[in-house]
Amino acid sequence: MKKIPLLFISAFAMHLSVAQNSTSPAGKGWGEMDSVGVYTYVEQMPQFPEGDEALIRFLQQNIKYPQMERDSSIKGNVLVQFVIMENGKVDDVKILRHVSFGIDSEAVRVVKMLPDFIPRRQEGKEVKVYYKLPLRFKL
């Protein structure tokens, strides 16, 4: 019988994964922006429409396990960082933790498909915010 690969989406509080580090990439702290005008933390973090469970469902429905990685039994955890713009759109998608070309490419493809987030505010205005999303690819 053929083994069917499963894709598990790691969902341990995606927006809280940003809060694991107390500083931004540029070394700035809470409520401060980096040199390109992006915040690491804000008073209210951006939210996926309908919450984290809806984000997990979206990812599970749209991620396709790359055939080459499936055939080679490649698995692992990829960490994707992106910026949620003032209008909620996803921009500047980057891989922070690499697994393989196929898995990384699939993670980026699906993140770019995400619908607009609900933007959040810092000091009363909508701002750009870094968002980190861990994805677990497992056969």
LINTA-V557332 format. One record per helix or strand of 3 or more residues. SS is the DSSP state (h for helix, s for strand). FROM is the first residue (numbers start at 0). TO is the last residue. If there is no record, write none. Layout:
BEGIN
[[SS | FROM | TO] [SS | FROM | TO]]
END
This chain:
BEGIN
[[h | 13 | 19] [h | 51 | 61] [h | 66 | 70] [s | 75 | 83] [s | 89 | 96] [h | 100 | 112] [s | 128 | 136]]
END
